[in-house]
Amino acid sequence: MSAGKFYIILLLIALLAAAVRVYGITQQPATADEIEMAFTAQNYLERGIFLPTMPHHPNLRNLLLSLSMSLFGTGALGVRGFSLLFGTACAPLLGLLLYRLTSNSYASVLAALLLAIDPVQITYSRQAIQEVHTEFFTLAAVLVIIAYMKDGALKRRLWLLPVAGIIFGLALASKAHAFFPLIVCLFYAFRAGIKEKQYDAAILSVLSMTFLPFTVFLLTDALWFLRGYDLGEWFFMRHALAQVMAVKFVGPAMETLVDTRAWEWFIIPLRDYSSFAVLDGRSYVTLGPGNPFVWLLVLPSAAYVVFSAIRRRTDMIIPALFIASYIPLVFARRPIFFLSALAVAPYAYCLVGLAASDMARSSAGRKVIYGWLAAVVIAGVLLYPLSIGRTMDYEYLAKLTERHNPHLHPETLNFNKYR
C-alpha cells in the first residue's frame, strides 16, 4: 500500500470514527457522573475546589470541561465536546503511531479501524469522563517520541523531547494511567541517546520526561494554589488522594459495577462498565464492552508479536507499552473498572493488527482475515446500541443489560462501601 493510499484510508477511518461517536449524541441523556462533572468543573474554575465528584483525579478535565461549556453551553456538545474530539482523533493517531514505528500500512490501518469501531471506545468518547482524554494525549506523546527516535540523527530532533514531555504532562493531568507509557518512552528515548553516544540527548530525555510532565501537572492545579495553599500542602494533598485512588473502592453509588478484575478483559468476552440515566420516566442504559472478536485475540497476538520480535531482533516498543499499561492494573490492590481498559486497548489493537497483517501474507490467510473482519464489523453493529444508551430498545441485548440489574447484586446497594 502506497503512503498516499494509506493516508486517504486513515482519513476515511477518522470520518467513520467521528460518525459513530457523534450519531444521536444530543438524544443520549447525561449520566449522574456527567452532571456532577459539570458542577465540579464550575466549582474548580470559580473556587479551586475539586468536588463534588472524583477529587482523586487530576484537574485538566475540569479545565477542558469549563472551556467547552463556556463555548457550547451545558448541552451534549458542551459537556462531551472534548471527549468526542479526542475519541475521534485517537483512531488516526494510533494508525500514524504504528505506521511510523513499523512502516506496516496494513497493520496500521487495522489498528486504527479496530479503535474506531470498538464499542468500548465509542462509549467513552460519548461521555464527559476523562478516559479518552488520557488516551489521546498518551498516544500523541508516544507518537512524538517515535518520531524523535526514527532513523537516528537525534540531534536534529531534540526539540521533540520537550514537546513529548509537555504532552505527557497533559496526559498525566488527565489520569495517572499515562505514567506507565511515559516510563516506557523514557527508557527507549534514553537508550537511543546512549546508543548513539548523544549523551546530551539522553540527559534531555530524562529532564523532558520528568520535570516537564510534573510542571504541566502542577500548573493544572493552579486554581487550587490560588486558594492560599503552598507546594508542601500540595504534595500532602496529592499523596492523600493517590492513596484513596490506589487502595479504596472508588465508584459512584448510582451505578452497578460488576466487572472489576483486569485479568478477565482478554479472556472472558463482553466485560463492560454500566451507566444509567433516566429522562422523562424512561431508563437509558449504556454499556461499554470490548468487541469479543478483537479482545479474545489480544493475548495470542501479544505472544505472537513478542516471539516474532525476538526472532527478527526488532524493537518491542508496542509489546512493552501493552505490558507496562496492563500488568499494573492486573495486580492493583483495588477493583479496576472496565473503563480503565482504554489505557491498554490501543496497544492491544496494534498487537492484533500486527498479527493479522502477518497472517494476511498468504492467500489462505487473507481469506481468514476477511472473514474475521466481517465478524468484527457485524459484532460492532450489533453492539452499537449499547454504546449510545439505547440498550433497552433491543430485546437481543436484554441478557447483557440484565446482568447489571442492581437487584441481582444486592451488595451493591450498600452505599457505605462507596464512602
N, C-alpha and C positions, 0 to 999 in steps of 0.2 A: 504494500500500500504506500503510495507516494505521500510526502508530507502535506501537500496541498489537500489531497483527499482526506487525510486524517483530520486536519483542522476543520474541514467542512462537516465531517461526521460528528466531530466534537461539538460544533456549534448546534447541530440538529439535536444532539443529546441534551445540550443545555436548554434548548427550547422545549423539549419534551419534559425535562425536569421542572421547568417553570410552569408548564401547563398542568401537570398533575398536582403541583403544590398550590396553585392559585385557584383551581377549579372549585367553585362553591364556597370559597373561604368566608364570604360575608354571611352565609347561611349557617355556619358552624358556630354555635354559641360558645362563649368563653367558659373555661373551666374555673373552678374555685381558685386554683393556683394562679391563673392568668389575672383574675380580678384582684387578688392580693398583691400580685407583682406590680400591677398598675399603681396601687396605693403605696407600695414600697418604693417604687421609683419616685413618686411625688414626694414622699417623706424624705428620701435621701437628698433629692435636689433642693428641697426647701429647708430642711432641718439637719441634714447629715446623719439621719437615723436609718438603720438597716431593716427595720420592721415595717409591716407585720409578718413577712414570710421569708424563710431561708436566709437568716442573717449570717449563717456559716459560709455562704458562697460569696465570692468577690463582687465588686460593685460595678464592673463595666456594663453588665446587663441593665442595671438601674439607670446608668447614664444614657445608654443607647435607647432604652425604652422611653425615657424622658424626652429625648430628641425626636423620636418617631411620633410620639403622642403630640408634641408641640407642632409638628408638621402636618399630621393627618388626623388628629383628634384621638378619641378613645375607642374608635371602632376597630374592626378587624385589621385594617392596614396599619393603624397607629400602634396597636398592641403587638401585632405579629409581623410588622414590616421587615425588620432586620432578620428575623428567622426565615422568612420567605426568601429574602435576598441571599443570605448566606447559605441556606439549604440548597438553593438552585445552583449557586456558584461552586459548591463542593464537587459536583459531578465533573465539570470540565477541569477543575483544579486537580482532581485525582487522576484524570486521564493525562494531563500535562506532566504531572509528577512522575508517573510510571514511564511515560514516553521519554522524558529527559534522562531518566535513570537507566532504562534498558534499550531504548530505540525500538521496542517491540510495539508497533502500532496496533496490532490485533489485540494483544493483551490489554493495552491501554484503553482501547475502545470498549472492550468487555467490562473492564473495571468501572469505567465511567458510567456505562449503561446500567450495570448492577446497582450502583449507588443511586442513579437517577430514579429507578423504578422500584426499589426495595420498600416495602410497606413501612418498616421502622424509620427509614429516612424521611419518607413523605410525612409520616405522623408528626415528627418533632420539628419538621420545617414549618408546620402549620400551627405551632404553639409558641407562646412567648418565652418559654423556658430556654435556658442558655446552652443546651446541649449542642445545637448546630453552630452556635457562635464559637464554642471551643473547637469544634471540628474544623470549621472554616479557617480560623486563624492558625491552628496547628498545621493543617495541610499547606497553607500559604507559606509558613515558616520553613517547613520541610522542603518545599519546592525551591525556596531561595537557597537553602544550604546545598541542595543537589546541584543547582546552577553554579554555586560557588566552587564546588569540588570537580565539576565536569571537565575532563580533558586537561587537567593540570593547570599550569600557569596561574597559580593562586594570586600572585601579586597584582595582577590586572583586575582582580575581582574582590579585593579586600573590603571594598565598601559594602559588599553584600552581607558581610558578617554582622555589622551593627543593624542593618535592615532586618535580618533574621532575628536578632535579639529583641528588637522593638516589637516585631510581630509575635514572637513567643511571649513577650510580656503581655500583649493583648489577649493571647490565648489563656495564660495563667490568670489574668484578671477576669476571665470568664468562668473558668473552673479549673480545679487543681489537676485534672486528668492530663493536661498538657505537659506536666512535669516530666513524665516518662519519655515521650518522644524527644523532649528537649535534651535529656541526658544522652539518648542515642545519637542525636545530631551533634552534640558537643564532642562525644567520643570520636565520631567519624571526621569532624572538622579538625579537631586537634591532631588526630592521627595523620590526616592529609598534610598538615603543616610540618609535622615531624618527618614524615616520609620524604617530602621534597626538600628537607633541610631549610624550610622557611620558618625559622623559629619565631620571628615577629608575627607571622600569620597564626602560629599556634597560640601564642600569648593573646593575640587579639581575639581569637575564637573563644578563649576562656573568659575574657572580660566581657565580650559581647553577649555570651550566653549565660552570664551570671549577673553582672552589675546592671546591664540594661533591662533585662526582664524584671528584676526586682524594683528598679526605679519606676518602670511603667506601672507595675502593680501598685506601688506606693502612691503614685500620682492619682490613680483612680479612687483612692481613699481620701483625697484632698478635702472633700466636704466634711468628712469626719474630723480631720485635723482642725478645721475652722471652728469647731465647737470648743477648742481650747486644749485638746489632748496633745501630748508630745510623743516622740518616737519610742521611748521606753514603754509608754502605755499602749502604743500600737502593737509592739511585739507581744505584750501580755494579752491584749485583746485577740489577736490573730492566733496565738497559741491556744487560748481557751476555746475559740471557735473551731480550730482544727481538731482538738480533742473530741469535741461534740460530733464533728463530721466523721471522725475515724472510728469511733467505738460505740456510738449510740444509734439506736434505731431512729432514723430521722425520716419522717414522711407525713403527709397531710392526712388528718383523720377522716376526711371526706372521701378518701379513695381506698379501694381494696387492692392490696399489693400481694400477689401470691407467688410471683417468680422473682426470687431474691438471691439466687445462687448462680454465680457467673460460670461455674464449670458446666452447667447444663446448656448453655447457649448454643453450642455447636454439636450437641449430642441429642437433645430432646427437641423435637420440632415445635414451632409455634409458641415459644416463650414470649411473653409480652408484658406490658405495663398498661393498666387500665385507667382511664379518666372519665368522669361522669359530669354531666351538666343537665339542668332542667330549664326549659323555656316554654312558657305558655302551657304548662301542665304536661309537656311531652319530655320524655327522657332521651338524652343523647349519650351514647356510649362510644368512646374512642379507644381502640386497642392499637398497639404498635408492634406487631410481630415481625420477625425476620422471615423472608421468603424461604421456606424449607428446602427448596431445590437448590438454593445457594448456600444456606447456613450449614446444612449437613455435609457439604463438601469441603468446608473450610479446613478442618484438621487433616484429612487426607491430602488436600492440596498443599498445606503447610509442610507436611512430611516430604512430599514430592519435591517441592521447590527447594527445601533445605538440602535434600540429597543431591539434587541437580547442581546447586550452587557449590557444594563441596566437590562434586565430580568435575565441574567445569572450572573450579577455582575462581569463581566470581564473587563479588561482594554480596553480603546477606543483609543489606540495609532493610529491605521490606520485611523479611522474617524477624529481624531484630526489633523493628518498630512494632510488629504484631505481638511478639512475645513480651516486650517491655511494657506494652499497654495493657495486655491481657492478664498476665500472671499476677500482678499486684491485686487485681480485682478478684481473682480466684481465691487468693489467700487472705483477703481482707477480713478484719475482725467483726465487721458489721454486715448486715444484709446489703447486697448490691442490687439495686433495681435495674430492670432491663433497659431503661433509657440510657444507662451508663454505657451500654454496648456501642453507642455512637462514637466513643473514644477509640474503639478497637475495630469497628466494622470496615473503615476504608482500607486498612491493610489486609483485612480478610478478603475483600473483593479483589485486591491486587493479587493475592495468592491464588484465588480461584481463576482469575483471568490468565495468569501465567501458566498454570497447569492446563487449562483448556486450550490455550494457544499452542502449547507443545503437542497436545493430542490432535489438534486440527491439522497437523502437518501431513498426515496420511489421509487418503480419500475416505477410508472407513471411519477414521477418527472424526473427520469433518461431518459425516452423516450423524454420528453420535452427538456432536456438539450442536448441530442444528436442531435435533430432536430435544436436547436438553434446554436450549434457548427457548424453544416453543413452550416447553413446560414451565419455564421461569416466567415467561410473559403471561401465560394463561393463569398461573397461580397468582401473579401480581394483580391481574384484572379482577379475579375472584375475591382477593383480599382487600382490594382498594376501598370498599365501603368502610372497613374497619378504621382506616386512616383519616376519614373525613367526617366521622361522627354519625354515620348512617347505618351502624351495625344493626339496630333494631328493625330496620326496614326489610331485612332479608332473612328468610327462615333458615337457609343453609348455614348461616353464621350463628345460629342460636346456641349451639354447643360451646363455641368459643366464648360467647358472651356469658353463658350461664355459669361457667367456672369462676367468674368474678362476682357472682351474686353474694353479697355480704352475709346473707342468711345461711349460706353453706359454709361460711368461715366465721362463726360467732366470736372467735377470739379476736378478730379484727375490730369488733365493735367496742372493745375496751379501750377508750380513748386515752387512758392513763399511760399506755405504752408509748404514746407519741410525744409525751411531755419531756 
